[in-house]
């Protein structure tokens, strides 16, 4: 096994999806979503709505990604590109993996805070959606952590960075367009603007980090940090009803922290930009 690579990810190394492949991955994900929701509905008939409310997401969410993973694995087994293109190569020089992990975690927290004012410009979230999102951070802590801090980082990063971004880069799409499209794809699968806009902004950051480091482990960590913070804040009584940091911080303090976060993000991006991947190591497909 390659250093820094998760064993399961080796099943997809020979598939670099282009535009059509990305579309098929999305369609298979929609098939998985239907299967997951039908299954939880059927289980709810036997186990009750309270059970579905508490545990349905744990079942439906990972099932949504099983069809696209089977599709990608089958295409990889066909050896469309003979040379393996690892999803999690990991390039950390000159900093090393631990320092990179700390750096991108701080950048994620900073980017999340910076995106906060943008969300406040949106209209009020529909009540049904607000309740659904609150249940993901205010319910059973262990279930929430499993869903948003383990499942979401693994499956969404596999799809959006490991498949979409990596595939487009391997097919010689310009990095800036590949990163922007993968961020748009990441935003789109959230299916609502209140999550999609922050997801797009974070997706651009995740995509840039992946482009420079070839490390899916780092983007999974970044995703985990962002989502886990939401769960932790949801357990604090004084912050449970918070829609924005602007609701709980004095304006002057909010903007001082905002400026500090901008500085952290700028310095972090400059530091990450010093990581260089040798061109000869990049894998391109002629398919």
N, C-alpha and C positions, 0 to 999 in steps of 0.2 A: 504494500500500500504506500502511495506517495506520502511524503511527510506533510502533515497538516491537512490531509484529506480525510473526510468522513467516508467510511467504507461504502455506505449506501449511495453516495454521490457518484461513485465510479460507474454505476449502471447507466449514467446519462452522458458519459464523456465523449461519445462518438456521434452525438446529435447536436448540431448547431442550427436551430430553427431560424429561417428567414421570415419574411412578412407573412407568407401563407402558413408557415409552421406556427407562428405566434397566434394567428387567428384560430387555427385548429386547437391549440392549447386552451385558448379562451373558451371555445365551444365545448370542449371536453370538460372544462371546469364547470360550465353551466349545466351539463348533464349530471355531473357529480353533485351539484347543488340541489337539483331536482330529486335525485336519489336520496340524498341525505335528509331533505325535508319530508319526503314521503315516508321514509323509515321512521323518523321521529314522530310523525303524525300517527302512524300505525301503533307505535309503542305507547303513544299518549292515550290511545283508545283503551289500552289494557292497564297502563300504569297511572293514568291520570294527568291532568294538565299541570299540576304542581310539580310532578316528576319531570315533565318536559321543560318547564320553566327553569328548573334547577340543573338538569343534566343534558337537555337536548342538544345544546351547542357542542358539548364534548363529543357527541356522536356525529352530528351533522357537519361540523366544520372540517374535520380531517377527511371525511368521506368525499367532500367536494373536490379534494385534490387527488384522489385515487385515480380517476379516469385519465387526467392529463399526465400523471406519472407513469401509468401503464403505457400510454401512447408514446411518451418520450423514451421510455425504456425500450419499447419495441423498435422504434426508429433507430436508437443507438445500437441495438443488437444487429441491425442491418448493415452496420459499419458504413454509414454514408460518407464519413470522412475517416480514412484509415488510421490517421494519427490521433491519439486521444487528446482532447482539449479539456483539461481538468476544470471542474467547477470551483475548486477550492485550492488553487495552487499556493497562494500565500507568498507575497513579496513584501518584505518588511524593512529592507536595508534603506537607509543607514541606522534606523532606530531600534529594530527588534520588535518582536510580537507584543510583549507586555506594554512597552511604551506606546505602541500604536493603539492597543486596546484602550488604554487610559485616555489617549488623545481623542480618539473618535467618540468615546463615551461622553467626554466633556463637550465636544462639538455637537453631539446629538441633543444634549440638554439645552445648549445655547440656541440651537436652531428651533427647537420646540418652543422656547420662550419668545423668540423673535417672531414666530408665526402667529402668536397669540393675538396681536392687534388686527391682523387680517381677518380672523374668524369673527371678530366683533362687528365687522362691517356687514356680515350676512344677516338676513332676516331671522326672526325667531324660529328655532327648530320645532317641527311638528311634535306634538305631545307623545305620539306613539313611538317616534324615533328616539326622543329624549329618554323615555322610559326604557327602551331597548338598550340604549347605550349605558344608561345608569346601572342596569342589571349586570352589565359586564364588568363593572368596577365596584359596585356596592353590595353584591351578593356574597355567596360563599367564597372566601378568600382563596382557598386552595383550588377550587374549580376555576375561578377567574384567572389565577396565575397560570394554571395549566393551559387554558385557552389562549390568553393574550400574551403571555410571557414565554411560552414554549411552542405551542402549535403555530401561532401566527408568525413569529420570527422564522421558524424553520420552513413552513410551507410557502409563505409569501416571498421570502428571500430566494428559495429554490426557484420559484416561478419567475419573479420579476427581475432578479439579478442573475441567478444561475442559468436560467433558460433564455429569457427575452434579451437582456442586455448582453450577456456573453455570446449568444447566437448572432445578434446583429453585428457586434464587433468582429466576430470571426468571419462574417460575410462582407467585411470592409465598409460597413456603414460608418460615416464619420462619427467619432466619439461623442461630439456634442449632441448630434441628432439621436444617436443610440441612447445616450443618458436621458435626454428629454423625453423620448418616446417611452422608455422603460418607466420613468417617473409618472408619465401620463397613464400608462397601463396600470401601474400601482394605484394611482388615484381612482381610476375608473372602476376597478373591482371593489372599491368601498361603496359605490352605488349611492352616495349622497354627498352634497357639497360641503357639509359641515365636517366630514372626515376627509373628503377628497382633496380639499385645498391644502390642509397641513400635510397630507400624505404626498401630494405632488412636490411640495417644498422639501420635505424630508427625503423623498425619493430621489431628488436631484443630488442631494448630499450623499445618500447611500450609493447612488450610481457612480458618483465621482470617486468615492473611496474604493469601490469595487474595481473600477477602471484602472486605478493606480496600483492597487495592491493584489488584485486577482484573488482576494480572500473573501469567500462567502461567510467564513466564521466571523469576520469583523462586522459585516453588515447584519448578520443575525444578532450579534451582540448589540449593535446600535438599535436595532428594532426592539430587542428585549428591554434595553434601558428605557426607551421612550414609553413602551407599553406598561412596564412595571411601575414607572413613576405614576402613571394614571391610576393604577390599582391602589398604590400606596396613598395617594391623595384622596381617593375615594373612601378610605377607611378613617380619615380624619374628620371628625364631626364638624369642625368649623369651616372645612373646605368642601364638604359634600355637595353643596349647592352652587359652588363656584363655577361660573361659565368662562371666566377670564381672570388672569392675574390682576387685571385692572379693577376687579371687583373687591379685592382684598388688600391691595397695596396702595399707599399714598401715591398720587401722580408723580411727584418728584422722585420717589424711591423706585417706582416702576421704570421710569425712563433712565435712571442711573444704571439699574440692572440691565436694561435693554442695551444701553451703550456698551456695557461690559461684555454682554453676550455677543454683540457684533464684533468686538475686538477679539474675543476667543475664537469665533468662527473664522474671521479673516486670517488670524495667525495659524489656526489649525489647517485651513486649506493651503496656505503657503507651505506649511511643514509637509503635508501630504504630497504636495506637488514635487517635492524633492525625491520622492520614491519613483524609480524608473524601472520599467520592465524592458528587458532586452527584446528587441523586435523579433529576433530569430526564434524566440521562445513562444511567440504568439502563434496560435494555430488558425489557419484560414482554410475554408472549404471551397472546393471548386464546384460543388453541387449546385 
